[in-house]
C-alpha cells in the first residue's frame, strides 16, 4: 500500500499548478463578477494535453486514469481558481469516460480527438426538474423513428450548455411500465445541442458564475442512431462510468478549494496583528484551521482510494459517494473558517475567500445530496433496507 504520488503523478500536479499560476486573482474576480467561460485557462490546459488525461493514446489522449484526472482537477482548484476553474474542465474528463468504456471504435475516433484538443465542449445532461436524484424515473423520452430517435423533455442544472456544442444525454427509450427491471429502458446519447430544437436557459445562481448552469427545453430533437452510446435500454448501466468518476473528481476538487481557502487563511492569520501579536498565535484561531487541515486530508485519502478502485476495475460506488460527502463537508468548513479567520475582510471580494465559500456550497448539495449518500451507504455497506 502506497499513499505517495509517483514521480509522474507529482509532475502532473506541478505542471498544472504552473499553468494555472498564469491566471491570478484579478482574472477570477473578473470571471466571478462578469461571468464568461474561462476559455483562456481551458485552452491553455488543452494545449498542454491535459483535457485528454484519462483518454486513450490512440485518440490523442494520455492513456492515464481517473486518478490522474483527479490530480489535475484538484490542482486547478487548489491553484486559486476554485470551482470556477475546476468545474470548467471536470466534465471533459468524466463524461467522455463513458464513451471510452462503451463507445464503438467509430464513435471514439469521431468524438474523442476534438474533445481532447479543446475544439469541442460537451455538457452532461441527466438531471430533470421533476425527478431530481430519482434517475430511474426520468421523463425525457427518445422514440425510435427509422435510423434516428426523436427526443423530447427537459433537463436542469446542466453545466456549460451555453458554450457547449455537444451533450451526453440520458433518456427513456422504453416506458418504465414495460421493463422488467427499473434500471432498464434508459438509453444514452452523445449528440448535438441543436439550438433549433433545444432551448438553453441560464439559471442565475449564488456562485461559480463563470461556469453556466442551465435548464434545457428539448422539442423533437432528431438524434441519429449512430449517436447512441452502448445498447438501447442499457444507458443507466453506461452512465455509472460517468457518475462514479464525477463524484471522485468533485471530491478531489473540493479538497483543492479547501486547501486554497486554508492557505489564504493561514497566511492572513500569520500577518494580521491585533493587540500587538499576530492572530495566528491564538489557539482560538489555530485550532479551527488545524481541524480543517486534518479533515481535508482524511477526505483526500478516501477520494484517491475511490479513484484507485475505479482505475483497477473494482467496485467503487460507496467510496466515490463517501469521498464526495466527506470532501464537501471538509471543504465547506474550511471555506467558512477562512472567511471567519479574515474577520470583516473575509467579506471583501479582494481576499477571494468569500468567493470560495459561495462556490463550494453547490457541492454540499449536488450532484448527490448528503442525505442520499448516507442512505446509499446504509443500504450497500450496512445491509439495511432501501429507504428511497
C-alpha positions, 0 to 999 in steps of 0.5 A: 500500500502506497499513499505517495504520488509517483514521480509522474503523478507529482509532475502532473500536479506541478505542471498544472499548478504552473499553468494555472499560476498564469491566471491570478486573482484579478482574472477570477474576480473578473470571471466571478463578477462578469461571468464568461467561460474561462476559455483562456485557462481551458485552452491553455490546459488543452494545449498542454494535453491535459483535457485528454488525461484519462483518454486513450493514446490512440485518440490523442489522449494520455492513456492515464486514469481517473486518478490522474484526472483527479490530480489535475482537477484538484490542482486547478482548484487548489491553484486559486481558481476554485470551482470556477476553474475546476468545474470548467474542465471536470466534465471533459474528463468524466463524461467522455469516460463513458464513451471510452468504456462503451463507445464503438471504435467509430464513435471514439475516433469521431468524438474523442480527438476534438474533445481532447484538443479543446475544439469541442465542449460537451455538457452532461445532461441527466438531471430533470426538474421533476425527478431530481436524484430519482434517475430511474424515473426520468421523463425525457423520452427518445422514440425510435423513428427509422435510423434516428430517435426523436427526443423530447423533455427537459433537463436542469442544472446542466453545466456549460450548455451555453458554450457547449456544442455537444451533450451526453444525454440520458433518456427513456427509450422504453416506458418504465411500465414495460421493463422488467427491471427499473434500471432498464429502458434508459438509453444514452446519447452523445449528440448535438445541442441543436439550438433549433430544437433545444432551448438553453436557459441560464439559471442565475445562481449564488456562485461559480458564475463563470461556469453556466448552469442551465435548464434545457427545453428539448422539442423533437430533437432528431438524434441519429442512431449512430449517436447512441452510446452502448445498447438501447435500454442499457444507458443507466448501466453506461452512465455509472462510468460517468457518475462514479468518476464525477463524484471522485473528481468533485471530491478531489476538487473540493479538497483543492478549494479547501486547501486554497481557502486554508492557505489564504487563511493561514497566511492572513492569520500569520500577518494580521496583528491585533493587540500587538501579536499576530492572530495566528498565535491564538489557539482560538484561531489555530485550532479551527484551521488545524481541524480543517487541515486534518479533515481535508486530508482524511477526505483526500485519502478516501477520494484517491482510494475511490479513484484507485478502485475505479482505475483497477476495475473494482467496485467503487460506488460507496467510496466515490459517494463517501469521498464526495460527502466527506470532501464537501463537508471538509471543504465547506468548513474550511471555506467558512473558517477562512472567511471567519479567520479574515474577520470583516475582510473575509467579506471583501471580494479582494481576499477571494475567500468569500468567493470560495465559500459561495462556490463550494456550497453547490457541492454540499448539495449536488450532484448527490445530496448528503442525505442520499449518500448516507442512505446509499451507504446504509443500504450497500455497506450496512445491509439495511433496507432501501429507504428511497 
